[in-house]
Amino acid sequence: MGKIIKNIILVLIAFLVISVVIASFMEDEKVREVPLSEITTLLKEEKVNSLLVAPGKLTAEIKESDTKLEATISGNTEIPQYFSDSGVATEQISSIKIEFKNTSFATVLAGTILPFLIPFLLIALFIFFLMRQVQGSNNRALTFGQSSVKLNDELKNKVRFNDVAGAKEAKEELSEIVEFLKFPQKFLALGAKIPKGVLLLGSPGVGKTLLARAVAGEANVPFFHISGSEFVEMFVGVGASRVRDLFKKAKRNAPCIVFIDEIDAVGRQRGAGLGGGHDEREQTLNQILVEMDGFETDTNVIVVAATNRPDVLDPALLRPGRFDRQVILDLPDINDREAILKVHSKNKPIAADVDLRSVAERTPGFSGADLANIINEGAILAARQNKKEVGTDDLKEAIEKVMLGPSRKSHILSDKEKKVTAYHEGGHALVGAVLPEADPVHKVTILSRGRAAGYTMKLPSEDKHLHTKTSFLDEIAALLGGYAAEKLVFNELTTGASNDLKVATSMARKLVTQYGMSDSLGPVTLGEQHSNVFLGRDIGEQKNYSEAVAQKIDDEVRRIMQEAESRATELMTKHRSYLDTIAARLISDETLEKEQFEEIVNEIIPASKKKTPEFTDLPDEVTGA
């Protein structure tokens, strides 16, 4: 709306300018229409300075007056002869200046043509500004079919493999692509075909876009970047036209890399959308498939695409000849996280006593984007406290802020609520510390953060790629530690355990239905998740079992939960003194770090959890009351 008002104002200003120009053409001095006889009388009285004779009129300039007199004359009137016949002396006629003037084109234009031309000029200006208005954003009136691809080939924006921390296997796989782009003839001489497409798979924030730019930087070739959503339009055929335009530009700049981010926006399985086979998105996908097949072997144009939803992609995209390579980017392990932290802290004043290795240990399951955010949040926290350097405490606070949200210092608990929360979190921590397969406790606090009144932070102690039934059961028992502590100590339950119950129940159900770890139901998978490809999200579960089996599933889940609660209650009853000590310390100090907590429960921690492990990666589980 603001742009439209702006354009209307511009049209009005243009109208005023045109009006001023016309007025300048038509501007004249004060002129009074009089009979020709009156001018003759004035000539006799010698009151006329000069005469201007034009076709059809005579203009007289009067002495000592700013007004001119104008009289109408016939086209064949001889002015000097007329005045002589009218009794004006010859000396009087010769003493004044007489000019003869023909009508100019400008006068004709200003007086006749221009007044009719003004409306057409205003209409043309209005249409021009209206066209400029609709050409903005994605609704480009005259460039519908042109892609909005961004070309990044400037030296200052070059990214190398050295700029990408971690992802060793992915960089090794993509180094072959660099070789293809640098030395294509070496491969063509052996009959090898240049890969047409590379698909980068990984969670959000793992560095798919950065790695694609690094490939272009290493090969020193232009890098075209476009999002999959930019192909999709409401008008039929626009997406396909933009695809053709994109690949035409790429071929002109070969060798180069075309990077399509979030390709699942346009590359989803065909035939599953609301528009059927004539869906605009499907037409766009068809054009992408055709263009990739149409590449000659010597064009040296490689398409790199990224997605975190490979399950919804059309099979035609994944077949050999299109996206030949699929490179998987995992979440970084501890060594990669340390390297990533070093990269992002390079230009920031980090205190000398900061151990980035310990920061990496506290961030399992974090992506590269998450780690960059931690460094940035740490710098913000340090600046807020007027510090000159980012310290360890700032980074620890930043980790918890990223994981759980900002601290709620204004959320003050009553004495009763503080005691309940202390025993609740103490129950989580105690059970998690005693059970051998549960993740070690790194922090326990009753300070509110995010939506939790308190929380227990547990981090893995070793690299886990496979999870056992025992580890799942121990984690479920640790999750129910707070619930069991409230029943044991207060003989009453609160709403603080709602999230714990939700997470524990989901884990127990997966044990039964997905992992085949139930003794009563055996090694079967029950229930199949299905998704709507058009929407791209899971909307339900296909029930491929009978009602009798459904009842067995519910009974088995309930049994697992009850046994876990009983284990937690038994452990806390056995070690009640430790539970009371933990709760008392939380009430007084509000927070217990790993070292402080282990001083309290050191005697009951299993020997297997006391060793310092060399771990690399595992997502974190945080329980909150």
C-alpha positions as CSV (number, residue, x, y, z in Angstrom):
1,M,0.0,0.0,0.0
2,G,2.8,2.4,0.8
3,K,4.4,1.9,-2.6
4,I,1.1,2.6,-4.4
5,I,0.6,5.9,-2.5
6,K,4.2,6.8,-3.3
7,N,3.6,6.2,-7.0
8,I,0.4,8.2,-7.0
9,I,2.3,11.2,-5.5
10,L,4.9,10.8,-8.2
11,V,2.2,11.0,-10.9
12,L,0.7,14.1,-9.3
13,I,4.2,15.8,-9.2
14,A,4.7,14.9,-12.9
15,F,1.3,16.5,-13.7
16,L,2.3,19.7,-11.9
17,V,5.6,19.8,-13.8
18,I,3.8,19.4,-17.1
19,S,1.3,22.1,-16.2
20,V,4.1,24.5,-15.5
21,V,5.8,23.7,-18.8
22,I,2.5,24.3,-20.7
23,A,1.9,27.5,-18.8
24,S,5.4,28.7,-19.8
25,F,4.5,28.1,-23.5
26,M,1.2,29.9,-23.2
27,E,2.3,32.7,-20.8
28,D,1.9,36.2,-22.3
29,E,1.8,39.8,-21.1
30,K,-1.4,41.7,-20.4
31,V,-3.3,42.1,-23.7
32,R,-6.6,44.0,-24.2
33,E,-8.8,43.4,-27.2
34,V,-9.7,46.7,-28.9
35,P,-11.0,47.9,-32.4
36,L,-8.4,48.7,-35.0
37,S,-9.6,52.3,-35.0
38,E,-8.5,52.8,-31.4
39,I,-4.9,51.8,-32.4
40,T,-5.2,54.2,-35.3
41,T,-6.2,57.1,-32.9
42,L,-3.2,56.3,-30.6
43,L,-0.9,56.4,-33.6
44,K,-2.1,59.8,-34.5
45,E,-1.5,60.9,-30.9
46,E,2.1,59.3,-31.1
47,K,1.4,57.1,-28.1
48,V,2.5,53.8,-29.8
49,N,6.0,52.5,-29.4
50,S,5.9,49.5,-31.8
51,L,3.6,47.3,-33.8
52,L,3.6,43.5,-34.2
53,V,1.8,42.1,-37.2
54,A,0.8,38.4,-37.1
55,P,-1.6,36.5,-39.2
56,G,-5.1,37.7,-38.2
57,K,-4.1,40.1,-35.5
58,L,-2.2,43.3,-34.8
59,T,-0.5,44.0,-31.4
60,A,0.4,47.5,-30.4
61,E,2.8,48.3,-27.5
62,I,1.7,51.5,-25.8
63,K,4.1,54.1,-24.3
64,E,4.1,54.4,-20.5
65,S,1.9,51.3,-20.1
66,D,2.4,47.6,-19.5
67,T,-0.7,46.7,-21.4
68,K,-0.7,45.8,-25.0
69,L,-3.6,46.4,-27.4
70,E,-4.7,43.7,-29.8
71,A,-6.9,44.1,-32.8
72,T,-8.2,41.7,-35.3
73,I,-7.3,42.3,-39.0
74,S,-8.0,40.5,-42.2
75,G,-5.4,38.3,-43.8
76,N,-4.7,40.6,-46.8
77,T,-4.5,43.9,-44.9
78,E,-1.5,46.1,-45.7
79,I,-0.8,47.7,-42.3
80,P,1.2,50.8,-43.5
81,Q,-1.2,51.5,-46.3
82,Y,-4.2,51.1,-44.0
83,F,-2.8,53.6,-41.5
84,S,-1.9,56.0,-44.3
85,D,-5.4,55.8,-45.7
86,S,-6.8,56.3,-42.2
87,G,-5.1,59.8,-41.9
88,V,-1.9,58.8,-40.1
89,A,1.0,60.9,-41.3
90,T,3.8,59.1,-43.1
91,E,6.3,60.5,-40.6
92,Q,4.3,59.0,-37.7
93,I,4.2,55.6,-39.4
94,S,8.0,55.6,-40.1
95,S,8.9,56.7,-36.6
96,I,7.6,53.5,-35.0
97,K,8.9,50.0,-35.3
98,I,6.8,47.5,-37.2
99,E,7.5,43.7,-37.0
100,F,6.0,41.0,-39.0
101,K,5.8,37.5,-37.4
102,N,4.5,34.2,-38.7
103,T,2.8,31.6,-36.3
104,S,5.5,29.2,-34.9
105,F,5.1,25.4,-34.4
106,A,5.6,25.8,-30.7
107,T,2.7,28.2,-30.5
108,V,0.5,25.8,-32.5
109,L,1.6,22.9,-30.2
110,A,1.0,24.8,-27.0
111,G,-2.3,26.1,-28.1
112,T,-3.9,23.1,-29.9
113,I,-2.0,19.8,-29.8
114,L,-0.6,19.8,-26.2
115,P,-3.9,20.2,-24.3
116,F,-5.2,17.0,-26.0
117,L,-1.8,15.3,-25.4
118,I,-1.8,15.8,-21.6
119,P,-4.4,13.1,-20.7
120,F,-2.5,10.6,-22.8
121,L,0.7,11.5,-21.1
122,L,-0.8,11.1,-17.6
123,I,-2.3,7.7,-18.5
124,A,1.0,6.5,-19.8
125,L,2.8,7.7,-16.7
126,F,0.2,5.9,-14.5
127,I,0.6,2.6,-16.4
128,F,4.4,2.9,-16.2
129,F,4.4,3.3,-12.4
130,L,1.8,0.6,-12.1
131,M,4.1,-1.8,-14.0
132,R,7.0,-0.9,-11.8
133,Q,4.8,-1.7,-8.8
134,V,3.9,-5.2,-9.9
135,Q,7.4,-6.0,-11.0
136,G,8.6,-6.1,-7.4
137,S,8.9,-9.2,-5.2
138,N,8.1,-12.5,-6.9
139,N,5.3,-11.1,-9.0
140,R,7.5,-9.8,-11.8
141,A,5.2,-8.7,-14.6
142,L,7.7,-8.9,-17.4
143,T,10.1,-11.4,-16.0
144,F,7.9,-14.3,-14.8
145,G,10.0,-16.9,-16.5
146,Q,13.4,-15.7,-15.3
147,S,15.0,-17.3,-12.3
148,S,16.2,-15.2,-9.4
149,V,19.4,-17.2,-9.1
150,K,22.3,-15.6,-7.2
151,L,25.8,-15.8,-8.6
152,N,28.6,-15.8,-6.1
153,D,32.0,-15.8,-7.7
154,E,33.8,-13.0,-6.0
155,L,37.1,-13.6,-4.4
156,K,36.1,-12.2,-1.1
157,N,33.3,-14.7,-0.7
158,K,35.4,-17.8,-1.6
159,V,35.0,-20.6,0.9
160,R,37.5,-23.5,1.0
161,F,37.5,-26.9,2.6
162,N,39.8,-25.6,5.3
163,D,37.0,-23.2,6.3
164,V,34.6,-26.1,7.0
165,A,35.4,-27.8,10.3
166,G,34.6,-31.4,10.6
167,A,32.7,-33.4,8.0
168,K,35.9,-35.3,7.0
169,E,34.2,-38.1,5.0
170,A,31.9,-35.6,3.2
171,K,34.8,-33.5,2.2
172,E,36.7,-36.5,0.9
173,E,33.6,-37.5,-1.2
174,L,33.2,-34.0,-2.6
175,S,36.9,-33.7,-3.4
176,E,36.3,-35.9,-6.4
177,I,33.8,-33.4,-7.7
178,V,36.4,-30.7,-7.4
179,E,38.8,-32.9,-9.5
180,F,36.1,-33.4,-12.1
181,L,35.6,-29.6,-12.4
182,K,39.3,-28.8,-12.4
183,F,40.6,-31.6,-14.7
184,P,37.6,-33.0,-16.6
185,Q,39.7,-34.3,-19.4
186,K,41.6,-36.7,-17.1
187,F,38.4,-38.5,-16.4
188,L,36.9,-38.2,-19.9
189,A,40.0,-39.8,-21.4
190,L,39.2,-43.0,-19.4
191,G,35.5,-42.9,-20.5
192,A,34.3,-41.7,-17.0
193,K,31.3,-39.5,-17.0
194,I,31.2,-36.4,-15.0
195,P,28.6,-36.7,-12.2
196,K,25.5,-34.6,-12.9
197,G,24.2,-34.2,-9.4
198,V,25.2,-34.4,-5.8
199,L,22.6,-34.6,-3.0
200,L,23.6,-33.4,0.4
201,L,21.6,-35.1,3.2
202,G,21.7,-34.0,6.8
203,S,19.9,-32.3,9.7
204,P,19.3,-28.6,9.7
205,G,22.4,-26.6,10.5
206,V,25.1,-29.3,9.8
207,G,26.6,-27.1,7.0
208,K,25.2,-28.4,3.7
209,T,25.2,-24.9,2.1
210,L,28.6,-24.1,3.4
211,L,30.0,-27.3,2.0
212,A,28.5,-26.7,-1.4
213,R,30.1,-23.2,-1.5
214,A,33.4,-24.8,-0.4
215,V,33.3,-27.1,-3.4
216,A,32.8,-24.1,-5.7
217,G,35.7,-22.3,-3.9
218,E,38.1,-25.2,-4.2
219,A,37.3,-25.7,-7.9
220,N,37.4,-21.9,-8.4
221,V,34.2,-21.9,-10.4
222,P,31.0,-19.7,-10.3
223,F,28.4,-20.7,-7.7
224,F,24.7,-20.3,-8.5
225,H,22.5,-20.4,-5.4
226,I,18.7,-20.7,-5.4
227,S,16.0,-22.1,-3.1
228,G,13.6,-24.8,-4.2
229,S,10.7,-22.6,-3.2
230,E,11.6,-19.9,-5.7
231,F,10.6,-22.1,-8.6
232,V,7.0,-22.6,-7.4
233,E,4.5,-19.9,-8.5
234,M,0.7,-19.6,-8.8
235,F,0.9,-19.3,-12.5
236,V,1.1,-22.4,-14.7
237,G,4.4,-22.9,-16.4
238,V,6.4,-20.2,-14.5
239,G,8.4,-22.7,-12.4
240,A,9.4,-24.7,-15.5
241,S,10.4,-21.6,-17.3
242,R,12.6,-20.5,-14.4
243,V,14.3,-23.9,-14.4
244,R,15.1,-23.5,-18.1
245,D,16.4,-20.0,-17.5
246,L,18.6,-21.2,-14.6
247,F,20.2,-24.0,-16.6
248,K,20.7,-21.7,-19.6
249,K,22.7,-19.3,-17.3
250,A,24.6,-22.2,-15.8
251,K,25.7,-23.4,-19.3
252,R,26.8,-20.0,-20.3
253,N,29.1,-19.8,-17.2
254,A,30.4,-23.4,-17.3
255,P,32.2,-24.9,-15.5
256,C,30.1,-24.0,-12.5
257,I,28.0,-25.3,-9.7
258,V,24.2,-24.9,-9.4
259,F,23.1,-25.2,-5.7
260,I,19.4,-25.9,-5.1
261,D,18.7,-25.5,-1.3
262,E,15.7,-27.3,0.2
263,I,15.0,-29.2,-3.0
264,D,12.2,-31.1,-1.2
265,A,10.1,-28.0,-1.8
266,V,9.9,-28.9,-5.5
267,G,11.2,-32.4,-5.7
268,R,8.6,-34.3,-3.8
269,Q,7.0,-37.5,-5.1
270,R,4.7,-36.9,-8.1
271,G,1.1,-38.0,-8.1
272,A,0.6,-37.3,-4.4
273,G,-0.3,-33.7,-4.5
274,L,-3.7,-32.1,-4.5
275,G,-3.3,-31.0,-8.1
276,G,-2.7,-34.4,-9.5
277,G,-0.5,-34.8,-12.6
278,H,-1.1,-31.1,-13.6
279,D,0.2,-29.7,-10.4
280,E,2.5,-26.7,-11.1
281,R,5.1,-28.2,-8.7
282,E,5.2,-31.4,-10.6
283,Q,5.7,-29.6,-13.9
284,T,8.7,-27.8,-12.4
285,L,10.1,-31.1,-11.1
286,N,9.7,-32.6,-14.6
287,Q,11.6,-29.7,-16.1
288,I,14.5,-30.2,-13.6
289,L,14.6,-33.9,-14.5
290,V,14.7,-33.1,-18.3
291,E,17.4,-30.4,-17.9
292,M,19.6,-32.7,-15.9
293,D,19.3,-35.4,-18.5
294,G,20.0,-32.9,-21.2
295,F,23.4,-32.0,-20.0
296,E,26.2,-32.9,-22.4
297,T,29.1,-34.8,-20.9
298,D,31.5,-31.9,-21.4
299,T,29.4,-29.0,-20.1
300,N,31.1,-29.2,-16.6
301,V,27.9,-28.1,-14.8
302,I,27.2,-30.0,-11.6
303,V,23.9,-29.6,-9.7
304,V,24.3,-29.8,-5.9
305,A,21.1,-30.1,-3.9
306,A,20.5,-30.1,-0.2
307,T,17.6,-31.5,1.9
308,N,16.8,-32.8,5.4
309,R,13.8,-34.8,4.1
310,P,15.2,-37.4,1.7
311,D,12.2,-39.7,2.4
312,V,9.8,-37.4,0.5
313,L,11.9,-37.0,-2.7
314,D,10.8,-38.4,-6.0
315,P,12.6,-41.6,-7.0
316,A,13.4,-40.2,-10.4
317,L,15.6,-37.6,-8.8
318,L,17.6,-40.2,-7.0
319,R,18.3,-42.6,-9.8
320,P,21.8,-42.8,-11.4
321,G,22.3,-40.2,-14.1
322,R,20.7,-37.4,-12.1
323,F,21.8,-37.2,-8.5
324,D,24.6,-39.8,-8.8
325,R,26.1,-39.0,-5.4
326,Q,24.5,-38.8,-2.0
327,V,26.7,-37.3,0.7
328,I,25.5,-37.7,4.2
329,L,26.5,-35.1,6.8
330,D,26.1,-36.3,10.3
331,L,26.0,-34.3,13.5
332,P,29.6,-33.4,14.5
333,D,31.4,-35.6,17.1
334,I,33.4,-34.2,20.0
335,N,36.5,-33.6,17.9
336,D,34.5,-31.9,15.1
337,R,32.6,-29.8,17.7
338,E,35.9,-28.6,19.1
339,A,37.1,-27.7,15.7
340,I,33.9,-25.8,14.8
341,L,34.0,-23.9,18.1
342,K,37.6,-22.8,17.3
343,V,36.5,-21.6,13.8
344,H,33.6,-19.5,15.2
345,S,35.7,-18.1,18.1
346,K,38.6,-17.1,15.8
347,N,37.6,-13.4,15.7
348,K,36.2,-13.1,19.2
349,P,38.1,-12.2,22.4
350,I,37.9,-15.6,24.2
351,A,39.5,-15.7,27.7
352,A,42.7,-17.6,27.9
353,D,41.3,-20.0,30.5
354,V,38.4,-21.1,28.3
355,D,38.7,-24.8,27.4
356,L,36.8,-25.4,24.2
357,R,37.2,-29.1,24.6
358,S,35.0,-29.0,27.8
359,V,32.5,-26.9,25.9
360,A,32.4,-29.5,23.2
361,E,31.9,-32.2,25.8
362,R,28.8,-30.3,27.1
363,T,27.2,-30.0,23.6
364,P,26.6,-33.5,22.2
365,G,24.0,-33.6,19.5
366,F,24.6,-29.9,18.6
367,S,24.9,-28.9,14.9
368,G,27.4,-26.5,13.5
369,A,24.7,-23.7,13.5
370,D,24.0,-24.5,17.2
371,L,27.7,-24.2,18.1
372,A,28.0,-20.9,16.2
373,N,25.0,-19.7,18.2
374,I,26.6,-20.7,21.5
375,I,29.7,-18.6,20.7
376,N,27.5,-15.7,19.7
377,E,25.2,-15.9,22.7
378,G,28.3,-16.1,25.0
379,A,29.6,-12.9,23.4
380,I,26.3,-11.2,23.9
381,L,26.2,-12.3,27.6
382,A,29.7,-11.0,28.1
383,A,28.9,-7.7,26.5
384,R,25.8,-7.3,28.6
385,Q,28.0,-7.6,31.7
386,N,30.6,-5.1,30.3
387,K,33.3,-7.7,30.0
388,K,36.2,-7.4,27.7
389,E,36.5,-11.2,27.1
390,V,34.1,-14.1,26.7
391,G,34.7,-16.4,29.7
392,T,33.8,-20.0,30.6
393,D,30.7,-19.0,32.6
394,D,29.4,-17.1,29.7
395,L,29.7,-20.1,27.4
396,K,28.1,-22.4,30.0
397,E,25.2,-20.0,30.3
398,A,24.9,-19.8,26.5
399,I,24.7,-23.6,26.2
400,E,21.8,-23.8,28.7
401,K,20.1,-20.9,27.0
402,V,20.3,-22.6,23.6
403,M,19.1,-25.9,25.0
404,L,16.4,-24.8,27.4
405,G,15.7,-21.1,26.8
406,P,16.5,-18.0,28.8
407,S,16.7,-18.1,32.6
408,R,13.6,-16.8,34.4
409,K,15.0,-15.0,37.4
410,S,11.8,-13.3,38.1
411,H,10.1,-16.7,38.6
412,I,10.4,-17.1,42.4
413,L,9.2,-20.3,44.0
414,S,7.6,-20.5,47.3
415,D,9.3,-22.4,50.1
416,K,7.0,-25.4,49.6
417,E,7.4,-25.3,45.8
418,K,11.2,-25.0,46.2
419,K,11.3,-28.1,48.4
420,V,9.1,-30.1,46.0
421,T,11.3,-29.1,43.1
422,A,14.5,-29.9,45.0
423,Y,13.3,-33.4,45.8
424,H,12.0,-33.9,42.2
425,E,15.3,-32.9,40.6
426,G,17.2,-34.8,43.3
427,G,15.2,-37.9,42.3
428,H,16.2,-37.5,38.7
429,A,19.8,-37.0,39.6
430,L,20.1,-39.8,42.2
431,V,18.5,-42.5,40.0
432,G,20.6,-41.3,37.0
433,A,23.8,-41.5,39.0
434,V,23.2,-45.0,40.5
435,L,21.9,-46.8,37.4
436,P,25.0,-48.0,35.4
437,E,23.5,-47.5,31.9
438,A,22.0,-44.0,32.5
439,D,23.8,-40.9,31.3
440,P,26.0,-39.2,34.0
441,V,24.6,-36.1,35.6
442,H,26.4,-32.8,34.7
443,K,24.2,-30.3,36.5
444,V,21.2,-30.1,38.8
445,T,19.3,-26.9,39.5
446,I,16.0,-25.6,40.8
447,L,16.3,-22.3,39.0
448,S,13.7,-21.8,36.3
449,R,14.7,-21.8,32.7
450,G,12.3,-21.9,29.7
451,R,9.2,-23.7,30.7
452,A,10.9,-25.9,33.4
453,A,10.8,-24.9,37.1
454,G,14.1,-26.9,37.5
455,Y,16.1,-29.3,35.4
456,T,18.7,-32.1,35.5
457,M,21.3,-32.1,32.7
458,K,22.6,-35.5,31.7
459,L,25.2,-36.0,29.1
460,P,26.5,-39.2,27.5
461,S,29.8,-40.7,28.7
462,E,30.7,-42.5,25.6
463,D,30.1,-42.7,21.9
464,K,26.9,-44.5,21.4
465,H,25.7,-45.6,18.0
466,L,23.7,-48.6,19.3
467,H,21.4,-48.5,22.3
468,T,20.6,-51.5,24.4
469,K,17.4,-52.5,26.1
470,T,19.1,-52.0,29.5
471,S,20.1,-48.4,28.6
472,F,16.5,-47.6,27.6
473,L,15.1,-49.1,30.8
474,D,17.6,-47.2,32.9
475,E,16.8,-43.9,31.2
476,I,13.1,-44.5,31.7
477,A,13.7,-45.1,35.4
478,A,15.8,-41.9,35.6
479,L,13.0,-40.0,33.9
480,L,10.5,-41.3,36.5
481,G,12.9,-40.5,39.4
482,G,11.2,-37.1,40.0
483,Y,7.7,-38.6,39.9
484,A,8.7,-41.4,42.3
485,A,10.5,-38.9,44.7
486,E,7.3,-36.8,45.0
487,K,5.3,-39.9,45.9
488,L,7.9,-41.2,48.3
489,V,8.6,-37.9,50.2
490,F,5.3,-36.0,50.1
491,N,2.9,-38.9,49.4
492,E,1.5,-36.5,46.8
493,L,2.0,-35.7,43.1
494,T,2.3,-32.4,41.2
495,T,2.1,-31.4,37.6
496,G,5.8,-31.0,37.4
497,A,6.3,-34.6,36.2
498,S,4.0,-34.2,33.1
499,N,6.8,-33.8,30.6
500,D,8.9,-36.7,32.2
501,L,5.9,-39.0,31.9
502,K,5.4,-38.0,28.2
503,V,9.0,-38.7,27.3
504,A,9.2,-41.9,29.3
505,T,5.9,-43.3,27.8
506,S,7.1,-42.5,24.3
507,M,10.3,-44.3,24.9
508,A,8.5,-47.3,26.4
509,R,6.2,-47.5,23.4
510,K,9.1,-47.4,20.9
511,L,10.7,-50.3,22.8
512,V,7.6,-52.4,22.2
513,T,6.4,-51.3,18.7
514,Q,9.6,-50.3,16.9
515,Y,12.6,-52.0,18.4
516,G,11.1,-55.4,19.1
517,M,12.4,-55.4,22.7
518,S,9.3,-56.7,24.3
519,D,9.5,-60.3,25.7
520,S,5.7,-60.8,25.4
521,L,5.2,-59.5,21.8
522,G,8.5,-60.6,20.4
523,P,10.6,-59.3,17.5
524,V,8.0,-57.6,15.4
525,T,7.4,-54.0,14.3
526,L,3.9,-52.8,15.0
527,G,2.4,-49.8,13.3
528,E,3.7,-48.0,10.2
529,Q,4.2,-44.3,10.1
530,H,2.8,-42.8,6.9
531,S,3.1,-39.3,5.7
532,N,1.3,-37.0,3.3
533,V,3.9,-36.2,0.7
534,F,2.1,-33.0,-0.3
535,L,2.2,-31.6,3.2
536,G,5.6,-33.3,4.0
537,R,4.8,-34.2,7.6
538,D,3.7,-37.3,9.5
539,I,0.0,-37.2,10.1
540,G,-0.8,-40.6,11.4
541,E,0.0,-44.2,12.0
542,Q,-1.3,-47.1,10.0
543,K,-2.7,-49.7,12.4
544,N,-1.5,-53.0,11.0
545,Y,-2.4,-55.1,14.1
546,S,-5.6,-56.3,15.8
547,E,-7.4,-54.9,18.8
548,A,-6.1,-57.8,20.8
549,V,-2.5,-56.9,20.0
550,A,-3.3,-53.2,20.7
551,Q,-4.4,-54.2,24.2
552,K,-1.1,-56.2,24.6
553,I,0.9,-53.2,23.6
554,D,-0.9,-51.0,26.1
555,D,-0.4,-53.6,28.8
556,E,3.3,-54.0,28.0
557,V,3.9,-50.2,28.0
558,R,2.2,-49.9,31.3
559,R,4.3,-52.8,32.7
560,I,7.5,-51.2,31.7
561,M,6.5,-47.8,33.2
562,Q,5.4,-49.4,36.5
563,E,8.6,-51.5,36.8
564,A,10.7,-48.4,36.1
565,E,8.8,-46.5,38.8
566,S,9.3,-49.4,41.2
567,R,13.1,-49.4,40.5
568,A,13.3,-45.7,41.0
569,T,11.4,-45.9,44.3
570,E,13.5,-48.8,45.5
571,L,16.7,-47.0,44.8
572,M,15.6,-43.8,46.5
573,T,14.4,-45.7,49.5
574,K,17.7,-47.5,49.8
575,H,19.7,-44.2,49.4
576,R,17.2,-41.9,51.1
577,S,20.0,-40.1,53.0
578,Y,21.7,-39.1,49.8
579,L,18.4,-37.9,48.4
580,D,17.8,-35.7,51.4
581,T,21.4,-34.3,51.2
582,I,20.9,-33.5,47.5
583,A,17.6,-31.8,48.1
584,A,19.0,-29.8,51.1
585,R,22.0,-28.6,49.0
586,L,19.6,-27.6,46.2
587,I,17.4,-25.6,48.6
588,S,20.4,-23.7,50.0
589,D,22.6,-23.4,46.9
590,E,20.0,-23.8,44.1
591,T,22.5,-25.3,41.7
592,L,24.9,-28.3,41.9
593,E,27.5,-28.7,39.2
594,K,29.0,-32.1,38.2
595,E,31.9,-31.9,40.7
596,Q,29.7,-30.8,43.6
597,F,27.1,-33.5,42.8
598,E,29.6,-36.3,42.6
599,E,31.1,-35.3,45.9
600,I,27.8,-36.2,47.5
601,V,27.0,-39.5,45.7
602,N,30.6,-40.6,45.0
603,E,30.2,-43.8,47.2
604,I,27.2,-45.1,45.3
605,I,28.2,-44.3,41.7
606,P,29.1,-47.5,39.8
607,A,32.8,-48.0,39.0
608,S,32.0,-48.1,35.3
609,K,30.8,-44.5,35.4
610,K,33.7,-43.1,37.4
611,K,36.3,-43.4,34.6
612,T,36.8,-40.5,32.3
613,P,35.7,-41.7,28.8
614,E,36.7,-40.5,25.4
615,F,33.3,-39.8,23.8
616,T,32.5,-38.3,20.5
617,D,28.8,-37.9,20.0
618,L,25.3,-38.5,21.3
619,P,22.2,-36.3,21.6
620,D,21.4,-35.0,25.0
621,E,18.5,-35.9,27.2
622,V,17.4,-33.1,29.6
623,T,14.7,-33.7,32.1
624,G,12.8,-30.8,33.4
625,A,10.2,-30.4,36.1
